[in-house]
Each structure stands twice: as C-alpha cells, then as structure tokens.
Amino acid sequence: MSTLANHAFIKMNGLGNEIVVVDMRASPTPIAADEARAAAQPTGAPYDQMMALYPPRTSGTDAYLRIYNSDGSAAGACGNGMRCVAELMFRETGKDTLTFETQAGLLNCWKGTAPLVSTVDMGKPRFAWNEIPLAEEFRDTRAIELQIGPIDKPILHSPSAVNMGNPHAVFWVDDVNAYDLGKIGPMLENHPMFPERANISLAHVGSRDHIVVRTWERGAGLTKACGSAACAVAVAAARLRRAERKVTVTLPGGNLMIEWRERDDHVLMTGPVEYEFEGQFDPALFKAGASP
C-alpha cells in the first residue's frame, strides 16, 4: 500500500503557485518519487509542489519539510509552499514565528500584518559557480556565457545565475511575454550548463523597485508564481545595480515583496496564500500502471 493512499491533504496556493500539503508527522514515512508524481495526476491533487511535513529533526525547529516537484523530483526550497505550511502551523500552534528545516537549511517564517500573509526568510543566496551549480567555472555569475538561437543574433543570452535553495538562471528581457517560455523553458532547464537542472526566469526591470517575472520551474513547468525565483531575480537585479535591495516582484499570479537584507544578506519574501480544499488521495492513483 502506498504511503499516500487514503492520506489526507490540504490544497492551497501562493499567488497561484499550486501547493499540496501532507502532514506525515503521525507516520513519518518517506514519500517515493513515483508516489509524489502519481499524486499530481489530474485525478489526484494537481500541484506544482508538495510540502510533506515531518517531525522536527533539529532542536529548536517546529518541523522538517520534504519538498517535491510535480515530476517527483526533490526541491530544496519553495517560498510560496513555505508560506502555505506556515499558515497551517500558525493556526495549529498559536505561534507568530516558526522555524522549519528543509534540504536548503533552516528557514524562519513569521506572521504578516494582514490575514493569510506571512514572511519567509529564505536565507542567503549563493553565487559561486560550484554552489549554484554550473558545469563550468565562471568567476562572475552575474552574467554567464549561455545563449540560445543564432550566434550573431541570439534569442536569449547572458543570464544571471544564483542558487536560492534551488538553481536559478535569470534572463533580462524587455517583455517577459514576448517569448514562448513553454518551449524554451524545458530546453534551458535541462541544458548541460546546469548539472542539477535549473529554474528559468525571464525578468523585466520596470523601475528601481519593480520587476516583472515569468518562470519555467524546474520539475514543475510553467507556474503562476515561483517564490524562490522571485528572490533570485531580485538578488540578481540588485547585484547588477539594476534595482534596489527591496522590490516588488510581479508574477502572473500577483505580487511578492522581496528584500535582500543588507545587514546579513538574507532574502525576505512576503506574500499571501489561499486555501482551496481538503481531501484524501484515492488509492487507485498509486496502483501499478495508474501513473502516467
């Protein structure tokens, strides 16, 4: 019997970034990649990321989180998903601040000033080529040598690269809607330059405090919002001195407030979440041959 068969879930979203939360604390069994992939089927609970809540592993933390993309692969961080989990835990515990352990490290969350709004400390960005990681050495990852299209007239070129819990590549454009990201995204996500694949973002800096972004999310595809991508874009823009360290990032699903805090270089993301519905996974999803 699958770990997720008949298991309860809560469907939420952060700016349209589809999130499923499963509470595994009572029976902390790891979820296999094929189970996570099967759960995301149209007849299951389609999601961009699944947030699996486990008992704390480290003293002083409130829970350990495993994060899965809809293709079953693991994600190091998911800012929108973190806010969804935090909202549930705020209600459960009555706390105003929480600390979660993830593959990307310890992340702190605290309640915002409005209902269903919270802030996540996404930690420090990483810029070294082997920390992102990239397949070859670049001393300056603010712009790496990568392009698609003709050599003399590339469609996209010279992205900024940064690790924000996940690998990110940011291409600077005049119009984020002028490109077929559904076609370009998979090719770039799996480009040999990115040994662990990468999230691919198109970003337009409208002003010193406003950036528009579309993202092809590693392991999930086109998304209405990717929190770690919003953070990566904001940091990359500040590194290039195209924007301030505190900006509004507009995604197809809405706005996130991103601050790359000067005193400790931590990236803070503030935004809303929504509840959608609760349910249980049908065991038929996990039978042999049921998964696409």
Secondary structure, 3 states (H helix, E strand, C coil): CCCCCCCEEEEEEECCEEEEEEECCCCCCCCCHHHHHHHCCCCCCCCCEEEEEECCCCCCCCEEEEEEECCCCEECCCHHHHHHHHHHHHHHHCCCEEEEEECCEEEEEEECCCCCEEEEECCCCECCCCCCCCCCCCCCCCCCCCEECCCCCCCEECCEEEECCCEEEEEECCCCCCCCHHHHHHHHHCCCCCCCCCEEEEEEEEECCEEEEEEEECCCEEECCCHHHHHHHHHHHHHCCCCCCEEEEEECCEEEEEEECCCCCCEEEEEECEEEEEEECCHHHHCCCCCC
